[in-house]
């Protein structure tokens, strides 16, 4: 099963970029990297995913290293509403099942 | 509805009671997943359905936990003879299925066993 390593917590100043790292050294060749975030009392919310290339959407950017063993989620201009637990994971190539670790608690400060 | 719907939102049970938690996935979604989330922890995988077939139940913690999806849409997670350690948020997620498809999560059912 997938196993990822993330720092337990990070702080970021409001308006600055938040860069959240993740190591996923056990990722298989056809497994996507997914990032989700969870705000208290809600289910995890999808942010972004990618296979090999860097990806960008309206929420964030995802940078995946060439060897695919690590990635970085970038929130370009963090707001107070981005305070949440951020989970990095990779999906089973057969089922799409995601295994979540402990995640990174991001605290955006004014 | 537009998203994954779970009910009830909160459930309080006395130890030893049976409970049933319901999940309405997004219409047309083939895959359905159940997760258990203890306070302060990440979601833990319980079981996975593809349509009505339960293809993976490796995460179910004991034989007191049972899940079904008889018609390939709505799913029910049943916990028999609840114990205090079953207290957690139970999350349901659905997806179109297959590689590269994202999971959509419901808000969960918070179960408290007294």
Interface residues (C-beta under 8 A of the other chain):
Chain A: X30 X32 X34 X36 X41 X42 X43 X44 X45 X46 X49 X51 X85 X87 X91 X93 X95 X96 X97 X98 X99 X100 X101 X102 X103
Chain B: X4 X31 X33 X35 X41 X42 X43 X44 X45 X48 X50 X55 X56 X91 X93 X95 X97 X98 X99 X100 X101 X102 X103 X104 X105 X106 X107 X108
